[in-house]
Each structure stands twice: as structure tokens, then as C-alpha cells.
Amino acid sequence: MAKDKLGINTVCTHVGEVADDKFKGAVSPLYMATAYAFEDIDEKRYPRYFNTPNQQALCKKLAALEHAEAALIFSSGMAAISTSLLAFLQKGDHIVLQNTLYGGTTNFINEEFNKFGIEYTFINGSQVEDFEKALQPNTKVIYIETPSNPLLTITDLSRIAKLAKKHNLVSMIDNTFASPVNQNPIDFGIDIVMHSATKYLGGHSDILAGAVAASEENIDRIFQLGKNLGGTLSDYTVWLLERSIKTLGIRVKTQNKNAKKIAKYLSKHKDIAQVYYPGLKSHPDYELAKSQMNGFGGMLSFELKEGLDALEFQKSLRLIKSVMSLAGVESTIMSPVLTSHALISEEERKEQGIKDGLLRLSVGIEDTKDIVEDIEKALEKVKSQVEVLS
Ligand SMILES: Cc1ncc(COP(=O)(O)O)c(C=O)c1O
């Protein structure tokens, strides 16, 4: 059956299995070898060359999920992002990025690009017109993240792709928040799709990995640098990641459903000042999100009403864990100001609209009523503390 005719859950379950011709096992065998005998010098296998049996098989699954010709798996999301960026940028080049990005990506650029002689411009927000205004004669790459972290703004994929093509630039997206279940940027003309596979692809908060999907030509360019930088993933983790992705479709669809219900509940709650979720009709980019996403995702952010302490609220939660990461089957919460965006200056955070009391919720697969009850009880506790103090 043609791969593009398969449903997403079938792709997750079956595409990119390592054939077990000898024993006919139901799952991929794991090849941990770091040394492989070869007959042809051009066909030598070595884990750092991204070509072990398990890596090659999983790359097929990732490529199928992102509607791409090819893919590569890395040891972390940042290995995938940094290798991809450096593969397309050299001394004297320029890149335009939105300022609402994963904090680690922003730090990588701020801390490292000057020493490589690469120029960069962070635009305020995610409007295509602002990307265009920031282009320079030496611009080579446009980099977006949509939905963005942590305010869930949406960037127009088709218009960014057209802009990049018009100026002969490479367009790159961090598609981590959406996952391939909810968004396939290549269908809109974006060139390179990156993931922190630590998040939805792994999905159980126990794997650190990264992925890139693109055309054969672009993946080959990233591979040429990747084999020198050495950020490949151990085969045992590749095998675990393949197992995790088998349930990606059902996990993410449940997370989408739960997040929408919780966003609606929070948006009507008298103790909540603001909810950021692209699936709410009140979200400024709702129509755009609807036009380019298959689902609105499991991530949302919110602010408590003035006077309610966000940190105390977080501490009062029992079911929802306070953690740095996101996208696991369990619901988790974090304060961007205290974690992912802690290294960004207060002024920059203000410019991006990230308030001190902002909380980012990664909705899991639990029963929604239990998540709601946890939030409700924590709010009651925080309010009772305010009453005692006043
Ligand atoms: C949106 C996004 N992109 C990239 C990364 C970096 O991924 P990793 O931690 O796997 O290196 C993260 C990590 O939190 C992220 O949230």
C-alpha cells in the first residue's frame, strides 16, 4: 500500500520497522553494533554516520510522518536544531527569526553566532510582514516556531514558505509543539522541519532526542555536518523512540481533546485573567491555526487574576507536576519566567508579552475531570491564603 495513503495511526505503528527476517518477531530487532563488516568502502555503517539499521528504519517513519523525502535522528532537539542551522549558515550570512522561540534556541543564537560571524535578527512577534522587513541582501534562512513557546502565537506557514522561495532562502520550522499529528509544514512549502523528539515523539518524559525532516538534498547537507559534529542518538534510544511513536497518533489526539476542554474551562473561570490556546475562537490566530493545523495541540498557557500567586498555585497542584519539559502522557506545568525564558532579560520578556505570572500547561492523557479538579482545588487553596493575609 502507498505510504501516503496510510492513516496516521498506521504510519505510527508500521512504517519504518526493521524487518526481522530470521525470527519473524512482531517488533523491530535492536542492533547495538558499533562495528559492521563491509564489502564496499562506500557502504560502511557506523552509528555516527546515521546509518545503523534502527536509525535508518526510524528515519523512514519520521519522514512519512512529516510528508518528507528523508529524515535524520539526533541525540537531542538542540543537536537537531544547531546542526540544521549551521548546515545552512556560514560566516557573513544572516538569519531572520521570530523572538517567540524556545529559550534554548534563542540562547544558542545569542551565545554562539557572533563567534561564527553569522548575523541574526529577531523580529518582534510572528507577522510575515515583519520577517520581510528584516531581510538583508545576505539573509539565507528564515526560522519560525508555530505554535510558539510559550504564548502559542501562530505564524502563517504558506506565506513564510512563499517569502522564502521569492528570496531564494531556506525556511525552517521548529514543529515540536504541534507534532507531526497536528501540523505538516512541508505540505505548505516549508523546507526543513525540526523536532525536539524529547517531547511528543517520545511522549513519556523518558527519552532525549531530536529529529529533522526535509528533502533528500537538504537532509544530505545536514548529514554532512552532522557526521562531523557527532550528535547522533544511541541505538537503544532509537529503538525506544520507535516504540513511543507507535502511540503518537492516539496520544496526541487525546491531548488535543483534553487541552481544548481545559482551555474552555479556564477561559470561563473567574479567577483566570487570560488563556492562550489557538483552538479558542477568542485567540487572535484561531482562523489561521484552523487553516494549517489538523488539531490545536496539547499546549496552553494562562495567567491567574491579579493578586493570586502563580508559584503558590503551582505548588498546590497534586496531579499536575511542575516540571521543565512538556508533552508527556502526564499533565505538567511550568513558569516560563522561572525556567525556559529565565535567561532572557526582563525587558525582552516584556516585549514578547511573557508576564511573571504566566503558566504553561502541557495537557496529558488523563481524564479531563481529574485535571480540572486539581486546578480547582489549587485555585481554592491560593484564594484561601489571600483571604487569610488580607
Ligand atoms: C519547542 C522546543 N524546541 C526545542 C527544544 C530543545 O529540545 P531538547 O531539549 O530535546 O534538546 C525544546 C525543549 O524544551 C522545545 O520545547
The ligand as an ORCA input file, in Angstrom:
! r2SCAN-3c Opt
* xyz 0 1
  C       9.952     23.900     21.247
  C      11.244     23.257     21.634
  N      12.212     23.149     20.725
  C      13.394     22.597     21.020
  C      13.681     22.140     22.298
  C      15.033     21.554     22.593
  O      14.946     20.162     22.684
  P      15.888     19.224     23.574
  O      15.682     19.597     24.999
  O      15.427     17.850     23.205
  O      17.292     19.480     23.132
  C      12.707     22.219     23.283
  C      12.983     21.741     24.641
  O      12.283     22.042     25.582
  C      11.447     22.802     22.939
  O      10.475     22.926     23.844
*
